[in-house]
Amino acid sequence: MRKSILLYLFVFTALLAVFFYVNGTKLVASRDKEIQVLQKELEEQQSLPSISSEEDASEDSFSLVDNEEALSYLENRGFDPAEINDKVEAALIGGNSVDTDNELIPFEGMAGPFRINKVKLLNHKWAIASFTDGSFWGDLLVSFEIDDDGKIEVFSEKALLYPKN
């Protein structure tokens, strides 16, 4: 009887070992497939940043800092581009007040006065600005003139008010 119990125990242990071996090899094979799929996705994702960095570079071409023609125009007139950038920003944001709309924005604020909160110079003549009243948002295209003394005169060209969702 003792021999038969040991025989059954040995057979059970052998079957259990075979089960664990087969299950383990299937698990390893499925993990290997998953790793290959993830490596392929990683290679695809690594190829994407080069495309987006090219897009970022093309977006930067609409900036005073990266526009060689605009920079040379300003430098030929004796102006520092960084100083012009600061002066235009000050002229646009300086029109903000606590209780009235910025005079460059052709809309009346509905939830409060419209104020310019962000400015980007596109070149030596144009800038784009973002404005809000706290609930509504919009964009503003402005042109500006620089006189020989370096004084800035700003003109509102076009404005866009986004609908509230």
DSSP file (Angstrom, degrees, kcal/mol; ACC not computed):
  #  RESIDUE AA STRUCTURE BP1 BP2  ACC     N-H-->O    O-->H-N    N-H-->O    O-->H-N    TCO  KAPPA ALPHA  PHI   PSI    X-CA   Y-CA   Z-CA
    1    1 A M     >        0   0    0      0, 0.0     4,-2.1     0, 0.0     5,-0.2   0.000 360.0 360.0 360.0 -41.7    0.0    0.0    0.0
    2    2 A R  H  >  +     0   0    0      1,-0.2     4,-2.2     2,-0.2     5,-0.2   0.881 360.0  53.0 -62.9 -37.0    2.8    2.3    0.9
    3    3 A K  H  > S+     0   0    0      1,-0.2     4,-2.2     2,-0.2    -1,-0.2   0.875 108.3  50.0 -65.9 -37.5    4.4    1.7   -2.5
    4    4 A S  H  > S+     0   0    0      2,-0.2     4,-2.8     1,-0.2    -1,-0.2   0.870 109.6  50.6 -70.9 -35.7    1.2    2.6   -4.4
    5    5 A I  H  X S+     0   0    0     -4,-2.1     4,-2.7     2,-0.2    -2,-0.2   0.933 112.4  46.9 -65.6 -44.0    0.8    5.8   -2.4
    6    6 A L  H  X S+     0   0    0     -4,-2.2     4,-2.4     2,-0.2    -2,-0.2   0.879 112.6  50.5 -63.7 -36.9    4.4    6.8   -3.3
    7    7 A L  H  X S+     0   0    0     -4,-2.2     4,-2.6     2,-0.2    -2,-0.2   0.929 112.3  45.9 -66.0 -45.5    3.7    5.8   -6.9
    8    8 A Y  H  X S+     0   0    0     -4,-2.8     4,-2.8     2,-0.2    -2,-0.2   0.907 113.3  50.1 -63.5 -40.7    0.6    7.9   -7.1
    9    9 A L  H  X S+     0   0    0     -4,-2.7     4,-2.4     2,-0.2    -2,-0.2   0.901 111.5  48.6 -63.0 -41.9    2.4   10.8   -5.4
   10   10 A F  H  X S+     0   0    0     -4,-2.4     4,-2.4     2,-0.2    -2,-0.2   0.913 113.2  46.8 -64.6 -43.6    5.3   10.5   -7.9
   11   11 A V  H  X S+     0   0    0     -4,-2.6     4,-2.7     2,-0.2     5,-0.2   0.916 113.1  49.4 -64.8 -43.3    2.9   10.4  -10.9
   12   12 A F  H  X S+     0   0    0     -4,-2.8     4,-2.6     1,-0.2    -2,-0.2   0.917 112.3  47.9 -61.7 -43.2    0.9   13.4   -9.4
   13   13 A T  H  X S+     0   0    0     -4,-2.4     4,-2.4     2,-0.2    -2,-0.2   0.890 111.7  50.1 -64.8 -39.5    4.2   15.3   -8.9
   14   14 A A  H  X S+     0   0    0     -4,-2.4     4,-2.4     2,-0.2    -2,-0.2   0.920 112.0  47.3 -65.6 -43.3    5.3   14.5  -12.5
   15   15 A L  H  X S+     0   0    0     -4,-2.7     4,-2.7     1,-0.2    -2,-0.2   0.906 112.2  50.6 -63.6 -41.1    2.0   15.6  -13.9
   16   16 A L  H  X S+     0   0    0     -4,-2.6     4,-2.6    -5,-0.2    -2,-0.2   0.903 110.3  49.4 -63.1 -40.5    2.2   18.8  -11.9
   17   17 A A  H  X S+     0   0    0     -4,-2.4     4,-2.3     2,-0.2    -2,-0.2   0.906 111.8  48.4 -64.9 -42.1    5.7   19.5  -13.1
   18   18 A V  H  X S+     0   0    0     -4,-2.4     4,-2.7     2,-0.2     5,-0.3   0.915 111.4  50.7 -64.0 -42.7    4.6   18.9  -16.7
   19   19 A F  H  X S+     0   0    0     -4,-2.7     4,-2.7     1,-0.2     5,-0.2   0.941 112.1  46.3 -59.8 -48.3    1.7   21.3  -16.2
   20   20 A F  H  X S+     0   0    0     -4,-2.6     4,-2.5     1,-0.2    -1,-0.2   0.885 112.8  50.7 -62.5 -38.7    3.9   24.0  -14.7
   21   21 A Y  H  X S+     0   0    0     -4,-2.3     4,-2.3     2,-0.2    -2,-0.2   0.944 113.7  43.4 -64.2 -48.4    6.4   23.5  -17.6
   22   22 A V  H  X S+     0   0    0     -4,-2.7     4,-2.1     1,-0.2    -2,-0.2   0.926 116.1  47.9 -64.5 -44.5    3.8   23.8  -20.3
   23   23 A N  H  X S+     0   0    0     -4,-2.7     4,-2.2    -5,-0.3    -1,-0.2   0.909 112.1  50.4 -63.2 -41.8    2.1   26.7  -18.6
   24   24 A G  H  X S+     0   0    0     -4,-2.5     4,-2.5    -5,-0.2    -2,-0.2   0.891 109.6  49.4 -63.8 -41.5    5.4   28.5  -18.1
   25   25 A T  H  X S+     0   0    0     -4,-2.3     4,-2.3     2,-0.2    -1,-0.2   0.882 111.5  49.6 -68.1 -36.1    6.5   28.1  -21.7
   26   26 A K  H  X S+     0   0    0     -4,-2.1     4,-2.4     2,-0.2    -2,-0.2   0.907 111.5  49.4 -66.0 -40.2    3.1   29.5  -22.9
   27   27 A L  H  X S+     0   0    0     -4,-2.2     4,-2.2     2,-0.2    -2,-0.2   0.912 111.6  48.1 -64.1 -43.2    3.5   32.4  -20.6
   28   28 A V  H  X S+     0   0    0     -4,-2.5     4,-2.3     2,-0.2    -1,-0.2   0.904 111.7  50.5 -64.4 -41.0    7.0   33.1  -21.8
   29   29 A A  H  X S+     0   0    0     -4,-2.3     4,-2.0     1,-0.2    -2,-0.2   0.908 111.1  47.7 -64.7 -41.7    5.9   32.9  -25.4
   30   30 A S  H  X S+     0   0    0     -4,-2.4     4,-2.2     1,-0.2    -1,-0.2   0.885 112.1  50.1 -67.7 -37.0    3.0   35.3  -24.9
   31   31 A R  H  X S+     0   0    0     -4,-2.2     4,-2.6     2,-0.2    -2,-0.2   0.884 108.5  53.0 -66.9 -38.1    5.3   37.8  -23.0
   32   32 A D  H  X S+     0   0    0     -4,-2.3     4,-2.2     2,-0.2    -2,-0.2   0.914 109.8  48.0 -63.0 -41.9    7.8   37.6  -25.9
   33   33 A K  H  X S+     0   0    0     -4,-2.0     4,-2.3     2,-0.2    -2,-0.2   0.918 112.0  49.8 -63.0 -42.9    5.0   38.4  -28.4
   34   34 A E  H  X S+     0   0    0     -4,-2.2     4,-2.5     1,-0.2    -2,-0.2   0.899 110.0  50.9 -62.8 -40.9    3.9   41.3  -26.2
   35   35 A I  H  X S+     0   0    0     -4,-2.6     4,-2.4     2,-0.2    -1,-0.2   0.902 109.7  50.3 -64.0 -40.8    7.5   42.6  -25.9
   36   36 A Q  H  X S+     0   0    0     -4,-2.2     4,-2.1     2,-0.2    -2,-0.2   0.908 111.3  48.3 -64.0 -41.7    7.8   42.5  -29.7
   37   37 A V  H  X S+     0   0    0     -4,-2.3     4,-2.3     1,-0.2    -2,-0.2   0.926 113.2  47.5 -63.9 -44.4    4.6   44.4  -30.2
   38   38 A L  H  X S+     0   0    0     -4,-2.5     4,-2.4     1,-0.2    -2,-0.2   0.868 110.2  52.4 -66.2 -36.4    5.6   47.0  -27.7
   39   39 A Q  H  X S+     0   0    0     -4,-2.4     4,-2.3     2,-0.2    -1,-0.2   0.895 109.4  49.9 -65.2 -38.6    9.1   47.3  -29.3
   40   40 A K  H  X S+     0   0    0     -4,-2.1     4,-2.0     2,-0.2    -2,-0.2   0.921 111.6  48.0 -65.3 -43.3    7.4   47.9  -32.6
   41   41 A E  H  X S+     0   0    0     -4,-2.3     4,-2.6     1,-0.2    -2,-0.2   0.890 110.5  52.5 -62.9 -39.1    5.2   50.6  -31.1
   42   42 A L  H  X S+     0   0    0     -4,-2.4     4,-2.4     2,-0.2    -2,-0.2   0.910 108.1  50.2 -63.7 -42.3    8.2   52.2  -29.4
   43   43 A E  H  X S+     0   0    0     -4,-2.3     4,-1.1     2,-0.2    -1,-0.2   0.895 111.8  48.5 -62.8 -39.8   10.0   52.4  -32.8
   44   44 A E  H  X S+     0   0    0     -4,-2.0     4,-0.9     1,-0.2     3,-0.3   0.914 112.4  48.3 -65.4 -42.8    7.0   54.0  -34.4
   45   45 A Q  H  < S+     0   0    0     -4,-2.6     3,-0.4     1,-0.2    -2,-0.2   0.857 107.7  55.3 -66.4 -35.2    6.7   56.5  -31.5
   46   46 A Q  H  < S+     0   0    0     -4,-2.4     4,-0.4     1,-0.2    -1,-0.2   0.779 104.9  53.6 -69.9 -24.7   10.4   57.3  -31.7
   47   47 A S  H  X S+     0   0    0     -4,-1.1     4,-0.7    -3,-0.3     3,-0.3   0.742 100.0  64.8 -79.3 -21.9   10.0   58.2  -35.4
   48   48 A L  H >X S+     0   0    0     -4,-0.9     4,-2.1    -3,-0.4     3,-0.9   0.884  88.6  62.6 -70.6 -40.6    7.2   60.7  -34.6
   49   49 A P  H 3> S+     0   0    0      0, 0.0     4,-2.6     0, 0.0     5,-0.2   0.838  97.9  58.3 -58.3 -30.7    9.1   63.3  -32.5
   50   50 A S  H 3> S+     0   0    0     -4,-0.4     4,-1.3    -3,-0.3    -2,-0.2   0.879 107.7  47.5 -65.1 -34.7   11.3   64.1  -35.5
   51   51 A I  H <X S+     0   0    0     -3,-0.9     4,-1.9    -4,-0.7    -1,-0.2   0.931 113.2  47.0 -69.3 -45.5    8.2   65.0  -37.4
   52   52 A S  H  X S+     0   0    0     -4,-2.1     4,-2.6     1,-0.2    -2,-0.2   0.849 108.9  54.7 -67.9 -32.2    6.8   67.1  -34.6
   53   53 A S  H  X S+     0   0    0     -4,-2.6     4,-2.0    -5,-0.2    -1,-0.2   0.856 107.2  51.1 -68.8 -31.8   10.1   68.9  -34.1
   54   54 A E  H  X S+     0   0    0     -4,-1.3     4,-1.8     2,-0.2    -2,-0.2   0.887 110.2  49.6 -67.7 -38.0   10.1   69.8  -37.8
   55   55 A E  H  X S+     0   0    0     -4,-1.9     4,-2.1     2,-0.2    -2,-0.2   0.906 109.7  51.1 -65.0 -41.4    6.5   71.2  -37.3
   56   56 A D  H  X S+     0   0    0     -4,-2.6     4,-2.0     1,-0.2    -2,-0.2   0.896 108.3  52.4 -61.6 -39.7    7.8   73.1  -34.3
   57   57 A A  H  X S+     0   0    0     -4,-2.0     4,-0.6     1,-0.2    -1,-0.2   0.882 109.1  49.0 -65.0 -37.0   10.6   74.6  -36.4
   58   58 A S  H >< S+     0   0    0     -4,-1.8     3,-0.5     1,-0.2     4,-0.3   0.851 109.7  52.3 -71.8 -31.8    8.1   75.7  -39.1
   59   59 A E  H >< S+     0   0    0     -4,-2.1     3,-1.5     1,-0.2    -2,-0.2   0.863 103.8  57.8 -68.0 -34.9    5.9   77.3  -36.4
   60   60 A D  H 3< S+     0   0    0     -4,-2.0     6,-0.4     1,-0.3     3,-0.4   0.681  87.4  75.9 -69.6 -16.2    8.9   79.2  -35.1
   61   61 A S  T << S+     0   0    0     -4,-0.6     2,-0.8    -3,-0.5    -1,-0.3   0.735  86.5  64.9 -68.1 -18.4    9.4   80.7  -38.5
   62   62 A F  S <  S+     0   0    0     -3,-1.5     2,-0.3    -4,-0.3    -1,-0.3  -0.477  87.5  94.5 -98.1  60.7    6.5   83.0  -37.6
   63   63 A S  S >> S-     0   0    0     -2,-0.8     4,-0.7    -3,-0.4     3,-0.6  -0.990  78.1-128.6-148.8 142.0    8.3   84.7  -34.8
   64   64 A L  G >4 S+     0   0    0     57,-1.9     3,-0.8    -2,-0.3     7,-0.2   0.873 109.0  58.1 -58.9 -37.5   10.3   87.9  -34.7
   65   65 A V  G 34 S+     0   0    0     56,-0.3    -1,-0.2     1,-0.2    -4,-0.1   0.840 114.0  36.1 -64.1 -34.5   13.2   86.0  -33.1
   66   66 A D  G <4 S+     0   0    0     -3,-0.6     2,-0.9    -6,-0.4    -1,-0.2   0.342  92.2  98.2-102.9   5.9   13.5   83.6  -36.0
   67   67 A N    <X  -     0   0    0     -3,-0.8     4,-2.5    -4,-0.7     5,-0.2  -0.809  51.4-171.7 -98.5  99.9   12.7   85.9  -38.9
   68   68 A E  H  > S+     0   0    0     -2,-0.9     4,-2.6     1,-0.2     5,-0.2   0.869  83.0  52.3 -61.1 -39.6   16.0   87.0  -40.3
   69   69 A E  H  > S+     0   0    0      2,-0.2     4,-2.1     1,-0.2    -1,-0.2   0.921 111.9  45.5 -64.1 -43.8   14.5   89.7  -42.6
   70   70 A A  H  > S+     0   0    0      2,-0.2     4,-2.3     1,-0.2    -2,-0.2   0.897 113.1  50.6 -66.7 -40.0   12.6   91.3  -39.8
   71   71 A L  H  X S+     0   0    0     -4,-2.5     4,-2.7     1,-0.2    -2,-0.2   0.924 111.5  46.8 -64.1 -43.7   15.6   91.2  -37.5
   72   72 A S  H  X S+     0   0    0     -4,-2.6     4,-2.6     2,-0.2    -1,-0.2   0.866 109.7  55.2 -68.4 -33.5   17.9   92.8  -40.1
   73   73 A Y  H  X S+     0   0    0     -4,-2.1     4,-1.2    -5,-0.2    -2,-0.2   0.945 112.7  42.3 -59.8 -47.6   15.2   95.5  -40.8
   74   74 A L  H  <>S+     0   0    0     -4,-2.3     5,-2.8     1,-0.2     4,-0.3   0.917 115.5  48.6 -66.5 -42.7   15.1   96.4  -37.1
   75   75 A E  H ><5S+     0   0    0     -4,-2.7     3,-1.2     1,-0.2    -1,-0.2   0.873 107.4  55.4 -67.1 -35.9   18.9   96.3  -36.7
   76   76 A N  H 3<5S+     0   0    0     -4,-2.6    -1,-0.2     1,-0.3    -2,-0.2   0.811 107.9  49.8 -65.5 -28.7   19.4   98.4  -39.9
   77   77 A R  T 3<5S-     0   0    0     -4,-1.2    -1,-0.3    -3,-0.3    -2,-0.2   0.458 124.0-107.6 -87.2  -1.0   17.2  101.1  -38.3
   78   78 A G  T < 5S+     0   0    0     -3,-1.2     2,-0.3    -4,-0.3    -3,-0.2   0.695  73.7 134.7  87.4  20.2   19.2  100.9  -35.1
   79   79 A F      < -     0   0    0     -5,-2.8    -1,-0.3    -6,-0.1    -2,-0.1  -0.774  55.2-128.2-105.0 148.7   16.7   99.0  -32.9
   80   80 A D     >  -     0   0    0     -2,-0.3     4,-2.3     1,-0.1     3,-0.3  -0.837  16.2-144.1 -89.3 122.5   17.2   96.1  -30.6
   81   81 A P  H  > S+     0   0    0      0, 0.0     4,-2.5     0, 0.0     5,-0.2   0.868  99.8  52.4 -57.7 -38.2   14.7   93.4  -31.4
   82   82 A A  H  > S+     0   0    0      1,-0.2     4,-2.2     2,-0.2     5,-0.1   0.894 110.0  49.1 -64.6 -38.2   14.3   92.4  -27.7
   83   83 A E  H  > S+     0   0    0     -3,-0.3     4,-2.5     2,-0.2    -1,-0.2   0.899 111.0  49.3 -67.5 -40.6   13.6   96.0  -26.8
   84   84 A I  H  X S+     0   0    0     -4,-2.3     4,-2.8     2,-0.2     5,-0.2   0.913 109.4  53.0 -63.6 -42.3   11.0   96.3  -29.6
   85   85 A N  H  X S+     0   0    0     -4,-2.5     4,-2.4     1,-0.2    -2,-0.2   0.933 111.4  45.8 -57.6 -46.8    9.4   93.1  -28.4
   86   86 A D  H  X S+     0   0    0     -4,-2.2     4,-2.5     1,-0.2    -2,-0.2   0.893 112.6  50.5 -64.7 -40.1    9.1   94.5  -24.9
   87   87 A K  H  X S+     0   0    0     -4,-2.5     4,-2.4     2,-0.2    -2,-0.2   0.909 111.4  47.2 -66.8 -41.5    7.8   97.8  -26.1
   88   88 A V  H  X S+     0   0    0     -4,-2.8     4,-2.4     2,-0.2     5,-0.2   0.930 113.1  49.0 -66.5 -43.7    5.1   96.3  -28.3
   89   89 A E  H  X S+     0   0    0     -4,-2.4     4,-3.1    -5,-0.2     5,-0.4   0.923 112.2  49.0 -59.1 -43.5    4.0   94.0  -25.4
   90   90 A A  H  X S+     0   0    0     -4,-2.5     4,-2.0     1,-0.2    -1,-0.2   0.886 110.6  50.8 -64.4 -38.3    3.9   96.9  -23.1
   91   91 A A  H  < S+     0   0    0     -4,-2.4     4,-0.4     2,-0.2    -1,-0.2   0.896 116.9  40.0 -66.9 -38.6    1.8   98.9  -25.5
   92   92 A L  H >< S+     0   0    0     -4,-2.4     3,-0.9     2,-0.2    24,-0.3   0.954 123.6  36.6 -75.4 -50.5   -0.7   96.1  -26.0
   93   93 A I  H >< S+     0   0    0     -4,-3.1     3,-1.8     1,-0.2    -3,-0.2   0.783 107.4  68.2 -74.8 -26.1   -0.9   95.0  -22.3
   94   94 A G  T 3< S+     0   0    0     -4,-2.0    -1,-0.2    -5,-0.4    -2,-0.2   0.696  88.7  66.4 -65.8 -18.2   -0.6   98.5  -21.1
   95   95 A G  T <  S+     0   0    0     -3,-0.9     8,-0.4    -4,-0.4    -1,-0.3   0.549  79.5 104.3 -79.1  -6.5   -4.0   99.2  -22.6
   96   96 A N    <   +     0   0    0     -3,-1.8     2,-0.3     6,-0.1     5,-0.1  -0.517  49.1 177.2 -72.6 140.5   -5.6   96.9  -20.0
   97   97 A S        -     0   0    0      3,-0.8     5,-0.1    17,-0.2    -2,-0.0  -0.915  39.0-111.4-138.3 169.8   -7.4   98.5  -17.1
   98   98 A V  S    S+     0   0    0     -2,-0.3    -1,-0.1     1,-0.2    -2,-0.0   0.890 109.4  18.5 -69.3 -40.8   -9.4   97.3  -14.2
   99   99 A D  S    S+     0   0    0     13,-0.1     2,-0.3     2,-0.1    -1,-0.2   0.404 115.1  60.0-120.1   3.2  -12.8   98.5  -15.2
  100  100 A T  S    S-     0   0    0     13,-0.1    -3,-0.8    14,-0.0     3,-0.1  -0.946  81.4-101.7-131.6 156.0  -12.8   99.1  -19.0
  101  101 A D        -     0   0    0     -2,-0.3     2,-0.3     1,-0.1    14,-0.2  -0.319  46.8 -94.7 -67.3 153.1  -12.1   97.1  -22.1
  102  102 A N    >   -     0   0    0     12,-1.9     3,-1.6     1,-0.1    -6,-0.1  -0.552  34.2-131.7 -65.4 131.1   -8.7   97.3  -23.8
  103  103 A E  T 3  S+     0   0    0     -8,-0.4    -1,-0.1    -2,-0.3    53,-0.1   0.682 102.2  61.4 -66.1 -17.8   -9.2   99.9  -26.6
  104  104 A L  T 3  S+     0   0    0    -12,-0.2    -1,-0.3    51,-0.1    -2,-0.0   0.704  86.5  84.3 -79.7 -19.3   -7.6   97.7  -29.2
  105  105 A I    <   -     0   0    0     -3,-1.6     9,-0.1     9,-0.1    35,-0.0  -0.750  69.2-153.4 -88.8 120.7  -10.2   94.9  -28.8
  106  106 A P        +     0   0    0      0, 0.0     2,-0.3     0, 0.0    -1,-0.1   0.228  69.1  79.6 -82.2  18.1  -13.3   95.7  -30.9
  107  107 A F  S    S-     0   0    0      7,-0.0     2,-0.5     0, 0.0     7,-0.2  -0.883  77.6-122.5-120.9 153.8  -15.6   93.7  -28.6
  108  108 A E        -     0   0    0     -2,-0.3     2,-0.1     5,-0.1     0, 0.0  -0.813  34.5-112.5 -93.1 135.2  -17.3   94.6  -25.3
  109  109 A G        -     0   0    0     -2,-0.5    -8,-0.1     1,-0.1    -1,-0.0  -0.411  25.6-168.1 -65.5 138.4  -16.6   92.3  -22.5
  110  110 A M  S    S+     0   0    0     -2,-0.1    -1,-0.1     1,-0.1    -2,-0.0   0.786  87.8  30.4 -98.5 -33.8  -19.6   90.3  -21.3
  111  111 A A  S    S-     0   0    0      1,-0.4    -1,-0.1    25,-0.1    -2,-0.1   0.240 139.7 -42.2-106.7  11.8  -18.3   88.8  -18.0
  112  112 A G  S    S-     0   0    0     22,-0.0    -1,-0.4   -13,-0.0     2,-0.1  -0.874  93.9 -36.2 148.7-178.5  -16.0   91.8  -17.3
  113  113 A P        -     0   0    0      0, 0.0     2,-0.3     0, 0.0   -12,-0.1  -0.450  61.5-113.6 -73.0 143.4  -13.6   93.9  -19.4
  114  114 A F        -     0   0    0     -7,-0.2   -12,-1.9    -2,-0.1     2,-0.4  -0.594  38.3-174.8 -74.4 134.5  -11.6   92.3  -22.1
  115  115 A R  E     -A  132   0A   0     17,-2.5    17,-2.1    -2,-0.3     2,-0.4  -0.988  26.9-121.7-132.3 141.1   -7.9   92.3  -21.4
  116  116 A I  E     +A  131   0A   0     -2,-0.4    15,-0.3   -24,-0.3   -20,-0.1  -0.671  33.3 170.0 -78.2 131.0   -4.9   91.2  -23.5
  117  117 A N  E     +     0   0A   0     13,-2.8     2,-0.3    -2,-0.4    14,-0.2   0.577  58.7  31.8-120.5 -13.6   -3.0   88.5  -21.7
  118  118 A K  E     -A  130   0A   0     12,-1.3    12,-2.5     2,-0.0     2,-0.4  -0.993  58.9-172.6-149.0 138.9   -0.5   87.1  -24.2
  119  119 A V  E     -A  129   0A   0     -2,-0.3     2,-0.4    10,-0.2    10,-0.2  -0.989   4.3-176.2-134.6 139.6    1.4   88.7  -27.1
  120  120 A K  E     -A  128   0A   0      8,-2.7     8,-2.8    -2,-0.4     2,-0.5  -0.980  21.0-139.1-135.7 124.2    3.6   87.2  -29.9
  121  121 A L  E     -A  127   0A   0     -2,-0.4   -57,-1.9     6,-0.2   -56,-0.3  -0.698  14.2-172.7 -81.5 126.8    5.4   89.3  -32.4
  122  122 A L        -     0   0    0      4,-1.8     2,-0.2    -2,-0.5   -59,-0.2   0.855  65.1 -35.8 -86.7 -39.4    5.3   87.7  -35.9
  123  123 A N  S    S-     0   0    0      3,-1.6    -1,-0.2   -61,-0.1   -59,-0.2  -0.778  85.2 -59.4-159.1-156.8    7.7   90.1  -37.6
  124  124 A H  S    S+     0   0    0     -2,-0.2    22,-0.1     1,-0.2     3,-0.1   0.428 131.3  30.2 -83.4   2.5    8.6   93.8  -37.5
  125  125 A K  S    S+     0   0    0      1,-0.2    19,-2.3    20,-0.1     2,-0.3   0.579 113.1  52.9-129.7 -22.7    5.1   94.9  -38.4
  126  126 A W  E     + B   0 143A   0     17,-0.2    -4,-1.8     2,-0.0    -3,-1.6  -0.883  48.3 176.8-126.6 150.8    2.6   92.4  -37.0
  127  127 A A  E     -AB 121 142A   0     15,-2.5    15,-2.7    -2,-0.3     2,-0.4  -0.969  18.2-142.6-142.7 157.4    1.8   90.8  -33.7
  128  128 A I  E     -AB 120 141A   0     -8,-2.8    -8,-2.7    -2,-0.3     2,-0.3  -0.972  20.3-171.1-122.1 140.4   -0.9   88.4  -32.5
  129  129 A A  E     -AB 119 140A   0     11,-2.7    11,-2.7    -2,-0.4     2,-0.4  -0.946  17.0-140.2-133.0 151.1   -2.5   88.7  -29.1
  130  130 A S  E     -AB 118 139A   0    -12,-2.5   -13,-2.8    -2,-0.3   -12,-1.3  -0.900  25.4-176.6-107.8 138.9   -4.8   86.6  -27.0
  131  131 A F  E     +AB 116 138A   0      7,-2.6     7,-2.2    -2,-0.4     2,-0.3  -0.938   6.9 173.7-136.4 159.7   -7.5   88.3  -24.9
  132  132 A T  E     -AB 115 137A   0    -17,-2.1   -17,-2.5    -2,-0.3     5,-0.2  -0.987  32.4-153.2-156.7 158.8  -10.2   87.3  -22.4
  133  133 A D        -     0   0    0      3,-1.7     4,-0.1    -2,-0.3   -19,-0.1   0.199  69.9 -91.3-114.8  10.8  -12.8   88.6  -20.1
  134  134 A G  S    S+     0   0    0      2,-0.5     3,-0.1   -19,-0.1   -20,-0.0  -0.019 122.7  38.6 103.3 -28.1  -12.6   85.6  -17.9
  135  135 A S  S    S+     0   0    0      1,-0.3     2,-0.3   -23,-0.1    -1,-0.0   0.658 112.5  50.0-119.6 -35.7  -15.4   83.7  -19.7
  136  136 A F        -     0   0    0     28,-0.1    -3,-1.7    25,-0.0    -2,-0.5  -0.835  66.1-162.1-111.3 147.2  -14.9   84.5  -23.4
  137  137 A W  E     +B  132   0A   0     25,-0.4    25,-2.7    -2,-0.3     2,-0.3  -0.889  14.1 160.2-127.3 155.0  -11.6   84.2  -25.3
  138  138 A G  E     -BC 131 161A   0     -7,-2.2    -7,-2.6    -2,-0.3     2,-0.3  -0.978  29.6-120.1-162.0 174.4  -10.4   85.6  -28.5
  139  139 A D  E     -BC 130 160A   0     21,-2.1    21,-2.9    -2,-0.3     2,-0.4  -0.917  19.5-158.5-124.2 151.6   -7.4   86.5  -30.7
  140  140 A L  E     -BC 129 159A   0    -11,-2.7   -11,-2.7    -2,-0.3     2,-0.6  -0.995   7.3-152.8-135.7 127.7   -6.3   89.8  -32.1
  141  141 A L  E     -BC 128 158A   0     17,-3.1    16,-2.6    -2,-0.4    17,-1.5  -0.899  25.2-179.8 -99.3 124.3   -4.1   90.6  -35.1
  142  142 A V  E     -BC 127 156A   0    -15,-2.7   -15,-2.5    -2,-0.6     2,-0.3  -0.915  19.2-152.0-124.5 150.1   -2.4   94.0  -34.7
  143  143 A S  E     -BC 126 155A   0     12,-2.6    12,-3.3    -2,-0.3     2,-0.3  -0.861  17.0-165.4-111.8 155.9    0.0   96.0  -36.8
  144  144 A F  E     - C   0 154A   0    -19,-2.3     2,-0.4    -2,-0.3    10,-0.2  -0.989  11.0-149.8-143.1 152.0    2.4   98.4  -35.3
  145  145 A E  E     - C   0 153A   0      8,-2.6     8,-2.3    -2,-0.3     2,-0.5  -0.935   6.9-153.4-119.9 142.3    4.7  101.2  -36.5
  146  146 A I  E     - C   0 152A   0     -2,-0.4     6,-0.2     6,-0.2     2,-0.1  -0.970  13.1-152.0-117.0 119.5    8.0  102.2  -35.0
  147  147 A D    >   -     0   0    0      4,-2.2     3,-2.0    -2,-0.5     6,-0.0  -0.284  37.3 -92.8 -82.5 177.2    9.0  105.9  -35.5
  148  148 A D  T 3  S+     0   0    0      1,-0.3    -1,-0.1     2,-0.1    -2,-0.0   0.741 126.1  56.2 -64.3 -23.3   12.6  107.0  -35.6
  149  149 A D  T 3  S-     0   0    0      2,-0.1    -1,-0.3     1,-0.0    -3,-0.0   0.499 120.0-107.8 -85.3  -4.0   12.6  107.7  -31.9
  150  150 A G    <   +     0   0    0     -3,-2.0     2,-0.3     1,-0.3    -2,-0.1   0.577  68.4 148.4  88.5  10.2   11.5  104.1  -31.1
  151  151 A K        -     0   0    0      1,-0.0    -4,-2.2     2,-0.0     2,-0.4  -0.591  39.8-136.7 -79.9 142.6    8.0  105.0  -30.1
  152  152 A I  E     -C  146   0A   0     -2,-0.3     2,-0.5    -6,-0.2    -6,-0.2  -0.837  16.8-170.6-105.0 132.1    5.4  102.3  -30.9
  153  153 A E  E     -C  145   0A   0     -8,-2.3    -8,-2.6    -2,-0.4     2,-0.4  -0.993  14.5-157.8-120.7 125.5    2.0  103.0  -32.4
  154  154 A V  E     -C  144   0A   0     -2,-0.5     2,-0.4   -10,-0.2   -10,-0.2  -0.841   8.1-169.0-111.9 138.6   -0.4  100.0  -32.5
  155  155 A F  E     -C  143   0A   0    -12,-3.3   -12,-2.6    -2,-0.4     2,-0.5  -0.986  21.8-129.5-126.6 133.9   -3.4   99.4  -34.7
  156  156 A S  E     +C  142   0A   0     -2,-0.4   -14,-0.2   -14,-0.2     3,-0.1  -0.708  30.6 170.7 -80.2 125.5   -6.0   96.7  -34.4
  157  157 A E  E     -     0   0A   0    -16,-2.6     2,-0.3    -2,-0.5   -15,-0.2   0.875  59.7  -6.2-100.2 -60.2   -6.5   94.9  -37.7
  158  158 A K  E     -C  141   0A   0    -17,-1.5   -17,-3.1     2,-0.0    -1,-0.4  -0.973  58.1-165.5-139.6 151.5   -8.7   91.9  -37.1
  159  159 A A  E     -C  140   0A   0     -2,-0.3     2,-0.4   -19,-0.2   -19,-0.2  -0.987   3.6-161.2-139.4 149.9  -10.2   90.2  -34.1
  160  160 A L  E     -C  139   0A   0    -21,-2.9   -21,-2.1    -2,-0.3     2,-0.5  -0.997   2.6-162.4-133.6 128.6  -11.8   86.8  -33.5
  161  161 A L  E     -C  138   0A   0     -2,-0.4   -23,-0.3   -23,-0.2    -2,-0.0  -0.956  19.2-136.6-112.2 122.6  -14.0   86.0  -30.5
  162  162 A Y        -     0   0    0    -25,-2.7   -25,-0.4    -2,-0.5     2,-0.1  -0.533  24.1-111.1 -77.3 140.9  -14.5   82.3  -29.9
  163  163 A P        -     0   0    0      0, 0.0     2,-0.4     0, 0.0    -1,-0.1  -0.437  32.5-112.6 -69.4 145.6  -18.0   81.0  -29.1
  164  164 A K              0   0    0      1,-0.1   -28,-0.1    -2,-0.1   -29,-0.0  -0.646 360.0 360.0 -80.6 129.9  -18.6   79.9  -25.5
  165  165 A N              0   0    0     -2,-0.4    -1,-0.1    -3,-0.0    -3,-0.0   0.432 360.0 360.0 -91.8 360.0  -19.2   76.1  -25.3
